[in-house]
Amino acid sequence: MMAGGVDMSAPLLITLAELAGRKAGDRITVPKGAIITPAARDYASERGICIVSEEGLVIVQGGLGAHEDDANRIVRGILRELQRELGRTPTRDEATGFVRAVIERARQATLGVIYS
C-alpha cells in the first residue's frame, strides 16, 4: 500500500473485480503497460476513484463529488432557462454573464438571510 492510495503493482489487466470495494477518493496506482477494461474505467469514473500510472499520469479521473455534481446540475438548469428565454443557444459570453448574475443574486440573498 502506498501513502494516500492503493498500490496495484501486480495485475496488468485491471477489471471491475479489482476495483470492487473501493470508495470515492481512493487513488489506485497501476503498473506501466496495465490494461484497464472499459467497465473498470466507467466504474472508477462514476464512483470517484482515481487511477494513475506508476509515473503519476492520471489514467482515469474519478467522478465529481456530490457538491460539485449538485453545482453542475444547477448551472445546467440555469443555462437551460437562459436558452429557453433566448430561444437559441446562448453564446459563451452570454452564458457566463448570466450564470455569474444568478450566482451573485443568490449570494446577496443568502447574506440577507444570514444578517437578518
N, CA, C and O atoms as CSV, one atom per row, in Angstrom:
chain,resi,resn,atom,element,x,y,z
A,1,MET,N,N,0.847,-1.175,0.000
A,1,MET,CA,C,0.000,0.000,0.000
A,1,MET,C,C,0.888,1.232,0.000
A,1,MET,O,O,1.876,1.289,0.732
A,2,MET,N,N,0.543,2.209,-0.812
A,2,MET,CA,C,1.283,3.456,-0.890
A,2,MET,C,C,0.596,4.510,-0.046
A,2,MET,O,O,-0.598,4.398,0.234
A,3,ALA,N,N,1.329,5.527,0.362
A,3,ALA,CA,C,0.740,6.617,1.136
A,3,ALA,C,C,-0.320,7.306,0.287
A,3,ALA,O,O,-0.045,7.724,-0.838
A,4,GLY,N,N,-1.522,7.423,0.822
A,4,GLY,CA,C,-2.606,8.106,0.138
A,4,GLY,C,C,-3.251,7.306,-0.976
A,4,GLY,O,O,-4.067,7.856,-1.715
A,5,GLY,N,N,-2.930,6.061,-1.124
A,5,GLY,CA,C,-3.538,5.297,-2.199
A,5,GLY,C,C,-3.300,3.818,-2.049
A,5,GLY,O,O,-2.776,3.344,-1.042
A,6,VAL,N,N,-3.698,3.109,-3.070
A,6,VAL,CA,C,-3.567,1.661,-3.090
A,6,VAL,C,C,-2.584,1.307,-4.190
A,6,VAL,O,O,-2.721,1.794,-5.312
A,7,ASP,N,N,-1.601,0.476,-3.902
A,7,ASP,CA,C,-0.627,0.052,-4.897
A,7,ASP,C,C,-1.124,-1.241,-5.537
A,7,ASP,O,O,-1.253,-2.266,-4.867
A,8,MET,N,N,-1.398,-1.183,-6.829
A,8,MET,CA,C,-1.859,-2.371,-7.552
A,8,MET,C,C,-0.787,-2.757,-8.556
A,8,MET,O,O,-1.070,-2.895,-9.746
A,9,SER,N,N,0.449,-2.933,-8.083
A,9,SER,CA,C,1.561,-3.165,-8.993
A,9,SER,C,C,1.544,-4.548,-9.636
A,9,SER,O,O,2.235,-4.752,-10.634
A,10,ALA,N,N,0.791,-5.494,-9.111
A,10,ALA,CA,C,0.826,-6.847,-9.656
A,10,ALA,C,C,-0.023,-7.024,-10.922
A,10,ALA,O,O,0.510,-7.474,-11.936
A,11,PRO,N,N,-1.333,-6.686,-10.905
A,11,PRO,CA,C,-2.144,-7.025,-12.074
A,11,PRO,C,C,-1.859,-6.130,-13.278
A,11,PRO,O,O,-1.782,-4.908,-13.152
A,12,LEU,N,N,-1.703,-6.756,-14.448
A,12,LEU,CA,C,-1.532,-5.988,-15.674
A,12,LEU,C,C,-2.854,-5.773,-16.386
A,12,LEU,O,O,-2.950,-4.925,-17.273
A,13,LEU,N,N,-3.876,-6.533,-16.008
A,13,LEU,CA,C,-5.220,-6.337,-16.538
A,13,LEU,C,C,-6.091,-5.902,-15.366
A,13,LEU,O,O,-6.309,-6.672,-14.431
A,14,ILE,N,N,-6.585,-4.678,-15.415
A,14,ILE,CA,C,-7.414,-4.130,-14.342
A,14,ILE,C,C,-8.871,-4.245,-14.779
A,14,ILE,O,O,-9.293,-3.610,-15.745
A,15,THR,N,N,-9.625,-5.056,-14.059
A,15,THR,CA,C,-11.035,-5.260,-14.369
A,15,THR,C,C,-11.885,-4.675,-13.255
A,15,THR,O,O,-11.380,-4.205,-12.236
A,16,LEU,N,N,-13.163,-4.719,-13.477
A,16,LEU,CA,C,-14.111,-4.248,-12.473
A,16,LEU,C,C,-13.917,-4.973,-11.149
A,16,LEU,O,O,-14.073,-4.372,-10.086
A,17,ALA,N,N,-13.579,-6.255,-11.202
A,17,ALA,CA,C,-13.393,-7.047,-9.983
A,17,ALA,C,C,-12.273,-6.480,-9.107
A,17,ALA,O,O,-12.369,-6.524,-7.880
A,18,GLU,N,N,-11.204,-5.944,-9.728
A,18,GLU,CA,C,-10.104,-5.364,-8.947
A,18,GLU,C,C,-10.514,-4.080,-8.240
A,18,GLU,O,O,-9.890,-3.686,-7.255
A,19,LEU,N,N,-11.550,-3.430,-8.734
A,19,LEU,CA,C,-11.978,-2.158,-8.145
A,19,LEU,C,C,-13.113,-2.311,-7.145
A,19,LEU,O,O,-13.414,-1.377,-6.401
A,20,ALA,N,N,-13.743,-3.475,-7.119
A,20,ALA,CA,C,-14.875,-3.701,-6.211
A,20,ALA,C,C,-14.448,-3.423,-4.775
A,20,ALA,O,O,-13.381,-3.850,-4.334
A,21,GLY,N,N,-15.284,-2.717,-4.070
A,21,GLY,CA,C,-15.000,-2.404,-2.675
A,21,GLY,C,C,-14.224,-1.113,-2.485
A,21,GLY,O,O,-14.088,-0.641,-1.356
A,22,ARG,N,N,-13.715,-0.534,-3.559
A,22,ARG,CA,C,-13.017,0.751,-3.450
A,22,ARG,C,C,-14.058,1.842,-3.266
A,22,ARG,O,O,-15.206,1.691,-3.682
A,23,LYS,N,N,-13.659,2.926,-2.649
A,23,LYS,CA,C,-14.617,4.009,-2.383
A,23,LYS,C,C,-14.163,5.312,-3.021
A,23,LYS,O,O,-13.012,5.449,-3.434
A,24,ALA,N,N,-15.072,6.254,-3.094
A,24,ALA,CA,C,-14.777,7.567,-3.655
A,24,ALA,C,C,-13.574,8.169,-2.955
A,24,ALA,O,O,-13.456,8.112,-1.731
A,25,GLY,N,N,-12.693,8.738,-3.739
A,25,GLY,CA,C,-11.494,9.346,-3.197
A,25,GLY,C,C,-10.290,8.431,-3.200
A,25,GLY,O,O,-9.164,8.893,-3.022
A,26,ASP,N,N,-10.507,7.120,-3.402
A,26,ASP,CA,C,-9.374,6.199,-3.476
A,26,ASP,C,C,-8.540,6.533,-4.706
A,26,ASP,O,O,-9.065,6.910,-5.753
A,27,ARG,N,N,-7.247,6.388,-4.554
A,27,ARG,CA,C,-6.300,6.595,-5.656
A,27,ARG,C,C,-5.557,5.278,-5.843
A,27,ARG,O,O,-4.898,4.787,-4.926
A,28,ILE,N,N,-5.670,4.722,-7.025
A,28,ILE,CA,C,-5.086,3.418,-7.306
A,28,ILE,C,C,-3.943,3.594,-8.300
A,28,ILE,O,O,-4.123,4.205,-9.354
A,29,THR,N,N,-2.783,3.067,-7.974
A,29,THR,CA,C,-1.619,3.124,-8.851
A,29,THR,C,C,-1.481,1.790,-9.571
A,29,THR,O,O,-1.474,0.732,-8.942
A,30,VAL,N,N,-1.371,1.850,-10.894
A,30,VAL,CA,C,-1.228,0.632,-11.691
A,30,VAL,C,C,0.121,0.653,-12.400
A,30,VAL,O,O,0.670,1.725,-12.654
A,31,PRO,N,N,0.660,-0.525,-12.722
A,31,PRO,CA,C,1.972,-0.573,-13.370
A,31,PRO,C,C,1.921,-0.064,-14.803
A,31,PRO,O,O,0.870,-0.051,-15.443
A,32,LYS,N,N,3.083,0.355,-15.286
A,32,LYS,CA,C,3.207,0.784,-16.672
A,32,LYS,C,C,2.761,-0.363,-17.577
A,32,LYS,O,O,3.131,-1.516,-17.360
A,33,GLY,N,N,1.973,-0.038,-18.581
A,33,GLY,CA,C,1.509,-1.051,-19.516
A,33,GLY,C,C,0.240,-1.765,-19.099
A,33,GLY,O,O,-0.252,-2.625,-19.830
A,34,ALA,N,N,-0.303,-1.422,-17.928
A,34,ALA,CA,C,-1.535,-2.078,-17.481
A,34,ALA,C,C,-2.674,-1.742,-18.434
A,34,ALA,O,O,-2.755,-0.638,-18.971
A,35,ILE,N,N,-3.535,-2.703,-18.626
A,35,ILE,CA,C,-4.728,-2.519,-19.453
A,35,ILE,C,C,-5.916,-2.422,-18.511
A,35,ILE,O,O,-6.108,-3.270,-17.639
A,36,ILE,N,N,-6.705,-1.381,-18.698
A,36,ILE,CA,C,-7.886,-1.162,-17.859
A,36,ILE,C,C,-9.109,-1.365,-18.733
A,36,ILE,O,O,-9.277,-0.700,-19.755
A,37,THR,N,N,-9.959,-2.293,-18.320
A,37,THR,CA,C,-11.140,-2.588,-19.135
A,37,THR,C,C,-12.094,-1.393,-19.137
A,37,THR,O,O,-12.105,-0.606,-18.191
A,38,PRO,N,N,-12.889,-1.257,-20.191
A,38,PRO,CA,C,-13.863,-0.167,-20.234
A,38,PRO,C,C,-14.810,-0.172,-19.020
A,38,PRO,O,O,-15.156,0.888,-18.499
A,39,ALA,N,N,-15.220,-1.348,-18.582
A,39,ALA,CA,C,-16.112,-1.426,-17.411
A,39,ALA,C,C,-15.411,-0.895,-16.165
A,39,ALA,O,O,-16.029,-0.216,-15.344
A,40,ALA,N,N,-14.123,-1.203,-16.023
A,40,ALA,CA,C,-13.366,-0.712,-14.869
A,40,ALA,C,C,-13.204,0.800,-14.945
A,40,ALA,O,O,-13.311,1.486,-13.929
A,41,ARG,N,N,-12.948,1.327,-16.140
A,41,ARG,CA,C,-12.830,2.783,-16.315
A,41,ARG,C,C,-14.133,3.478,-15.922
A,41,ARG,O,O,-14.129,4.458,-15.177
A,42,ASP,N,N,-15.242,2.957,-16.433
A,42,ASP,CA,C,-16.543,3.551,-16.126
A,42,ASP,C,C,-16.831,3.500,-14.629
A,42,ASP,O,O,-17.279,4.483,-14.040
A,43,TYR,N,N,-16.572,2.351,-14.024
A,43,TYR,CA,C,-16.814,2.161,-12.591
A,43,TYR,C,C,-16.006,3.173,-11.783
A,43,TYR,O,O,-16.536,3.820,-10.879
A,44,ALA,N,N,-14.727,3.307,-12.110
A,44,ALA,CA,C,-13.856,4.234,-11.388
A,44,ALA,C,C,-14.333,5.675,-11.565
A,44,ALA,O,O,-14.414,6.434,-10.599
A,45,SER,N,N,-14.640,6.037,-12.782
A,45,SER,CA,C,-15.076,7.400,-13.064
A,45,SER,C,C,-16.372,7.745,-12.338
A,45,SER,O,O,-16.489,8.813,-11.739
A,46,GLU,N,N,-17.339,6.840,-12.394
A,46,GLU,CA,C,-18.643,7.081,-11.786
A,46,GLU,C,C,-18.574,7.116,-10.263
A,46,GLU,O,O,-19.395,7.774,-9.624
A,47,ARG,N,N,-17.611,6.422,-9.675
A,47,ARG,CA,C,-17.542,6.320,-8.216
A,47,ARG,C,C,-16.450,7.170,-7.587
A,47,ARG,O,O,-16.186,7.060,-6.390
A,48,GLY,N,N,-15.813,8.020,-8.394
A,48,GLY,CA,C,-14.830,8.934,-7.843
A,48,GLY,C,C,-13.510,8.283,-7.476
A,48,GLY,O,O,-12.828,8.747,-6.562
A,49,ILE,N,N,-13.139,7.215,-8.172
A,49,ILE,CA,C,-11.878,6.515,-7.932
A,49,ILE,C,C,-10.882,6.981,-8.991
A,49,ILE,O,O,-11.174,6.934,-10.186
A,50,CYS,N,N,-9.719,7.426,-8.557
A,50,CYS,CA,C,-8.686,7.905,-9.471
A,50,CYS,C,C,-7.688,6.780,-9.740
A,50,CYS,O,O,-7.171,6.158,-8.812
A,51,ILE,N,N,-7.428,6.530,-11.014
A,51,ILE,CA,C,-6.437,5.519,-11.389
A,51,ILE,C,C,-5.267,6.242,-12.037
A,51,ILE,O,O,-5.443,6.993,-12.996
A,52,VAL,N,N,-4.063,6.008,-11.501
A,52,VAL,CA,C,-2.861,6.645,-12.030
A,52,VAL,C,C,-1.811,5.591,-12.353
A,52,VAL,O,O,-1.800,4.499,-11.784
A,53,SER,N,N,-0.934,5.945,-13.275
A,53,SER,CA,C,0.167,5.054,-13.628
A,53,SER,C,C,1.295,5.213,-12.617
A,53,SER,O,O,1.290,6.142,-11.810
A,54,GLU,N,N,2.265,4.296,-12.668
A,54,GLU,CA,C,3.429,4.389,-11.789
A,54,GLU,C,C,4.160,5.715,-11.967
A,54,GLU,O,O,4.779,6.224,-11.032
A,55,GLU,N,N,4.083,6.268,-13.175
A,55,GLU,CA,C,4.750,7.539,-13.462
A,55,GLU,C,C,3.966,8.741,-12.940
A,55,GLU,O,O,4.429,9.878,-13.035
A,56,GLY,N,N,2.782,8.488,-12.390
A,56,GLY,CA,C,1.967,9.568,-11.846
A,56,GLY,C,C,0.992,10.183,-12.831
A,56,GLY,O,O,0.351,11.184,-12.510
A,57,LEU,N,N,0.862,9.613,-14.027
A,57,LEU,CA,C,-0.087,10.121,-15.011
A,57,LEU,C,C,-1.492,9.646,-14.662
A,57,LEU,O,O,-1.705,8.470,-14.369
A,58,VAL,N,N,-2.432,10.559,-14.697
A,58,VAL,CA,C,-3.819,10.199,-14.403
A,58,VAL,C,C,-4.390,9.468,-15.614
A,58,VAL,O,O,-4.424,10.002,-16.722
A,59,ILE,N,N,-4.832,8.252,-15.382
A,59,ILE,CA,C,-5.438,7.436,-16.437
A,59,ILE,C,C,-6.951,7.604,-16.400
A,59,ILE,O,O,-7.590,7.794,-17.435
A,60,VAL,N,N,-7.515,7.533,-15.197
A,60,VAL,CA,C,-8.954,7.751,-15.005
A,60,VAL,C,C,-9.106,8.726,-13.857
A,60,VAL,O,O,-8.665,8.463,-12.738
A,61,GLN,N,N,-9.729,9.847,-14.143
A,61,GLN,CA,C,-10.006,10.829,-13.096
A,61,GLN,C,C,-11.341,10.470,-12.485
A,61,GLN,O,O,-12.342,10.351,-13.190
A,62,GLY,N,N,-11.359,10.298,-11.185
A,62,GLY,CA,C,-12.602,9.952,-10.507
A,62,GLY,C,C,-13.672,10.986,-10.754
A,62,GLY,O,O,-13.378,12.150,-11.022
A,63,GLY,N,N,-14.917,10.557,-10.662
A,63,GLY,CA,C,-16.050,11.447,-10.882
A,63,GLY,C,C,-16.112,12.581,-9.885
A,63,GLY,O,O,-15.310,12.665,-8.955
A,64,LEU,N,N,-17.063,13.432,-10.095
A,64,LEU,CA,C,-17.241,14.598,-9.245
A,64,LEU,C,C,-17.792,14.212,-7.888
A,64,LEU,O,O,-18.513,13.224,-7.749
A,65,GLY,N,N,-17.445,14.999,-6.902
A,65,GLY,CA,C,-18.028,14.827,-5.580
A,65,GLY,C,C,-19.481,15.253,-5.594
A,65,GLY,O,O,-19.928,15.884,-6.553
A,66,ALA,N,N,-20.215,14.930,-4.573
A,66,ALA,CA,C,-21.654,15.224,-4.535
A,66,ALA,C,C,-21.931,16.711,-4.673
A,66,ALA,O,O,-22.846,17.094,-5.401
A,67,HIS,N,N,-21.165,17.562,-3.995
A,67,HIS,CA,C,-21.413,19.001,-4.065
A,67,HIS,C,C,-21.116,19.548,-5.456
A,67,HIS,O,O,-21.858,20.388,-5.965
A,68,GLU,N,N,-20.029,19.076,-6.075
A,68,GLU,CA,C,-19.711,19.511,-7.421
A,68,GLU,C,C,-20.769,19.041,-8.397
A,68,GLU,O,O,-21.139,19.775,-9.313
A,69,ASP,N,N,-21.261,17.831,-8.213
A,69,ASP,CA,C,-22.298,17.301,-9.073
A,69,ASP,C,C,-23.562,18.145,-8.945
A,69,ASP,O,O,-24.201,18.459,-9.949
A,70,ASP,N,N,-23.930,18.518,-7.710
A,70,ASP,CA,C,-25.085,19.379,-7.491
A,70,ASP,C,C,-24.894,20.728,-8.173
A,70,ASP,O,O,-25.812,21.236,-8.817
A,71,ALA,N,N,-23.700,21.311,-8.033
A,71,ALA,CA,C,-23.423,22.613,-8.641
A,71,ALA,C,C,-23.526,22.525,-10.161
A,71,ALA,O,O,-24.091,23.414,-10.797
A,72,ASN,N,N,-22.988,21.466,-10.740
A,72,ASN,CA,C,-23.082,21.304,-12.195
A,72,ASN,C,C,-24.526,21.169,-12.647
A,72,ASN,O,O,-24.912,21.727,-13.674
A,73,ARG,N,N,-25.324,20.432,-11.887
A,73,ARG,CA,C,-26.738,20.269,-12.228
A,73,ARG,C,C,-27.463,21.612,-12.165
A,73,ARG,O,O,-28.298,21.913,-13.018
A,74,ILE,N,N,-27.142,22.412,-11.158
A,74,ILE,CA,C,-27.771,23.728,-11.018
A,74,ILE,C,C,-27.383,24.631,-12.181
A,74,ILE,O,O,-28.237,25.298,-12.765
A,75,VAL,N,N,-26.099,24.656,-12.516
A,75,VAL,CA,C,-25.643,25.502,-13.625
A,75,VAL,C,C,-26.284,25.056,-14.931
A,75,VAL,O,O,-26.698,25.897,-15.730
A,76,ARG,N,N,-26.375,23.752,-15.165
A,76,ARG,CA,C,-27.039,23.271,-16.385
A,76,ARG,C,C,-28.495,23.733,-16.430
A,76,ARG,O,O,-29.001,24.103,-17.490
A,77,GLY,N,N,-29.167,23.710,-15.274
A,77,GLY,CA,C,-30.551,24.194,-15.215
A,77,GLY,C,C,-30.642,25.678,-15.523
A,77,GLY,O,O,-31.546,26.120,-16.233
A,78,ILE,N,N,-29.704,26.443,-14.988
A,78,ILE,CA,C,-29.672,27.888,-15.262
A,78,ILE,C,C,-29.480,28.123,-16.761
A,78,ILE,O,O,-30.149,28.971,-17.352
A,79,LEU,N,N,-28.576,27.381,-17.362
A,79,LEU,CA,C,-28.308,27.559,-18.795
A,79,LEU,C,C,-29.485,27.112,-19.653
A,79,LEU,O,O,-29.753,27.714,-20.693
A,80,ARG,N,N,-30.188,26.069,-19.235
A,80,ARG,CA,C,-31.398,25.657,-19.972
A,80,ARG,C,C,-32.448,26.761,-19.928
A,80,ARG,O,O,-33.120,27.030,-20.924
A,81,GLU,N,N,-32.583,27.399,-18.764
A,81,GLU,CA,C,-33.539,28.505,-18.626
A,81,GLU,C,C,-33.161,29.664,-19.541
A,81,GLU,O,O,-34.024,30.241,-20.202
A,82,LEU,N,N,-31.874,30.007,-19.582
A,82,LEU,CA,C,-31.405,31.077,-20.464
A,82,LEU,C,C,-31.688,30.727,-21.923
A,82,LEU,O,O,-32.146,31.575,-22.689
A,83,GLN,N,N,-31.420,29.501,-22.302
A,83,GLN,CA,C,-31.670,29.077,-23.679
A,83,GLN,C,C,-33.151,29.186,-24.015
A,83,GLN,O,O,-33.521,29.611,-25.110
A,84,ARG,N,N,-33.993,28.800,-23.065
A,84,ARG,CA,C,-35.443,28.893,-23.287
A,84,ARG,C,C,-35.867,30.351,-23.468
A,84,ARG,O,O,-36.661,30.671,-24.352
A,85,GLU,N,N,-35.327,31.229,-22.618
A,85,GLU,CA,C,-35.680,32.651,-22.714
A,85,GLU,C,C,-35.205,33.276,-24.021
A,85,GLU,O,O,-35.917,34.082,-24.620
A,86,LEU,N,N,-34.004,32.908,-24.463
A,86,LEU,CA,C,-33.449,33.481,-25.693
A,86,LEU,C,C,-34.039,32.845,-26.949
A,86,LEU,O,O,-34.078,33.469,-28.009
A,87,GLY,N,N,-34.495,31.604,-26.823
A,87,GLY,CA,C,-34.994,30.895,-27.992
A,87,GLY,C,C,-33.877,30.362,-28.873
A,87,GLY,O,O,-34.105,29.979,-30.020
A,88,ARG,N,N,-32.666,30.342,-28.326
A,88,ARG,CA,C,-31.493,29.859,-29.047
A,88,ARG,C,C,-30.409,29.497,-28.042
A,88,ARG,O,O,-30.527,29.792,-26.852
A,89,THR,N,N,-29.371,28.867,-28.522
A,89,THR,CA,C,-28.232,28.548,-27.654
A,89,THR,C,C,-27.476,29.839,-27.364
A,89,THR,O,O,-27.094,30.552,-28.292
A,90,PRO,N,N,-27.255,30.149,-26.084
A,90,PRO,CA,C,-26.532,31.387,-25.764
A,90,PRO,C,C,-25.058,31.296,-26.162
A,90,PRO,O,O,-24.478,30.212,-26.236
A,91,THR,N,N,-24.478,32.461,-26.413
A,91,THR,CA,C,-23.038,32.496,-26.662
A,91,THR,C,C,-22.331,32.219,-25.346
A,91,THR,O,O,-22.943,32.255,-24.278
A,92,ARG,N,N,-21.051,31.947,-25.434
A,92,ARG,CA,C,-20.262,31.691,-24.223
A,92,ARG,C,C,-20.305,32.904,-23.286
A,92,ARG,O,O,-20.457,32.748,-22.075
A,93,ASP,N,N,-20.170,34.111,-23.847
A,93,ASP,CA,C,-20.202,35.324,-23.025
A,93,ASP,C,C,-21.571,35.515,-22.370
A,93,ASP,O,O,-21.653,35.888,-21.199
A,94,GLU,N,N,-22.633,35.265,-23.114
A,94,GLU,CA,C,-23.981,35.379,-22.545
A,94,GLU,C,C,-24.182,34.380,-21.407
A,94,GLU,O,O,-24.703,34.724,-20.346
A,95,ALA,N,N,-23.762,33.147,-21.645
A,95,ALA,CA,C,-23.931,32.101,-20.633
A,95,ALA,C,C,-23.134,32.437,-19.382
A,95,ALA,O,O,-23.646,32.328,-18.268
A,96,THR,N,N,-21.884,32.847,-19.563
A,96,THR,CA,C,-21.031,33.191,-18.425
A,96,THR,C,C,-21.618,34.355,-17.645
A,96,THR,O,O,-21.689,34.305,-16.417
A,97,GLY,N,N,-22.036,35.394,-18.340
A,97,GLY,CA,C,-22.619,36.557,-17.675
A,97,GLY,C,C,-23.887,36.216,-16.916
A,97,GLY,O,O,-24.094,36.685,-15.797
A,98,PHE,N,N,-24.738,35.398,-17.525
A,98,PHE,CA,C,-25.995,35.025,-16.891
A,98,PHE,C,C,-25.757,34.198,-15.633
A,98,PHE,O,O,-26.360,34.456,-14.591
A,99,VAL,N,N,-24.876,33.201,-15.731
A,99,VAL,CA,C,-24.580,32.357,-14.570
A,99,VAL,C,C,-23.969,33.205,-13.456
A,99,VAL,O,O,-24.338,33.047,-12.293
A,100,ARG,N,N,-23.050,34.096,-13.791
A,100,ARG,CA,C,-22.449,34.977,-12.770
A,100,ARG,C,C,-23.505,35.848,-12.103
A,100,ARG,O,O,-23.472,36.040,-10.887
A,101,ALA,N,N,-24.443,36.379,-12.890
A,101,ALA,CA,C,-25.501,37.224,-12.328
A,101,ALA,C,C,-26.389,36.425,-11.370
A,101,ALA,O,O,-26.754,36.917,-10.302
A,102,VAL,N,N,-26.731,35.209,-11.749
A,102,VAL,CA,C,-27.562,34.363,-10.882
A,102,VAL,C,C,-26.810,34.035,-9.594
A,102,VAL,O,O,-27.385,34.086,-8.507
A,103,ILE,N,N,-25.535,33.700,-9.714
A,103,ILE,CA,C,-24.740,33.380,-8.523
A,103,ILE,C,C,-24.639,34.596,-7.609
A,103,ILE,O,O,-24.765,34.459,-6.392
A,104,GLU,N,N,-24.417,35.772,-8.166
A,104,GLU,CA,C,-24.317,36.990,-7.351
A,104,GLU,C,C,-25.647,37.291,-6.656
A,104,GLU,O,O,-25.673,37.664,-5.483
A,105,ARG,N,N,-26.733,37.127,-7.380
A,105,ARG,CA,C,-28.052,37.358,-6.780
A,105,ARG,C,C,-28.306,36.374,-5.637
A,105,ARG,O,O,-28.849,36.750,-4.599
A,106,ALA,N,N,-27.913,35.114,-5.833
A,106,ALA,CA,C,-28.075,34.100,-4.781
A,106,ALA,C,C,-27.190,34.423,-3.584
A,106,ALA,O,O,-27.610,34.256,-2.439
A,107,ARG,N,N,-25.962,34.886,-3.840
A,107,ARG,CA,C,-25.050,35.257,-2.758
A,107,ARG,C,C,-25.635,36.398,-1.941
A,107,ARG,O,O,-25.598,36.361,-0.712
A,108,GLN,N,N,-26.170,37.408,-2.606
A,108,GLN,CA,C,-26.758,38.544,-1.903
A,108,GLN,C,C,-27.981,38.127,-1.094
A,108,GLN,O,O,-28.181,38.601,0.024
A,109,ALA,N,N,-28.787,37.252,-1.652
A,109,ALA,CA,C,-29.971,36.768,-0.937
A,109,ALA,C,C,-29.554,35.978,0.291
A,109,ALA,O,O,-30.174,36.097,1.347
A,110,THR,N,N,-28.506,35.170,0.161
A,110,THR,CA,C,-28.006,34.392,1.292
A,110,THR,C,C,-27.488,35.300,2.383
A,110,THR,O,O,-27.764,35.073,3.561
A,111,LEU,N,N,-26.736,36.331,2.011
A,111,LEU,CA,C,-26.227,37.273,3.017
A,111,LEU,C,C,-27.373,37.989,3.718
A,111,LEU,O,O,-27.301,38.258,4.917
A,112,GLY,N,N,-28.427,38.298,2.972
A,112,GLY,CA,C,-29.588,38.945,3.575
A,112,GLY,C,C,-30.250,38.064,4.613
A,112,GLY,O,O,-30.703,38.556,5.646
A,113,VAL,N,N,-30.314,36.760,4.352
A,113,VAL,CA,C,-30.891,35.823,5.304
A,113,VAL,C,C,-29.997,35.677,6.522
A,113,VAL,O,O,-30.482,35.638,7.652
A,114,ILE,N,N,-28.696,35.597,6.295
A,114,ILE,CA,C,-27.745,35.416,7.404
A,114,ILE,C,C,-27.764,36.613,8.334
A,114,ILE,O,O,-27.733,36.446,9.553
A,115,TYR,N,N,-27.814,37.817,7.784
A,115,TYR,CA,C,-27.726,39.017,8.617
A,115,TYR,C,C,-29.073,39.568,9.066
A,115,TYR,O,O,-29.122,40.623,9.698
A,116,SER,N,N,-30.159,38.884,8.756
A,116,SER,CA,C,-31.465,39.402,9.201
A,116,SER,C,C,-31.902,38.762,10.505
A,116,SER,O,O,-32.973,39.081,11.020
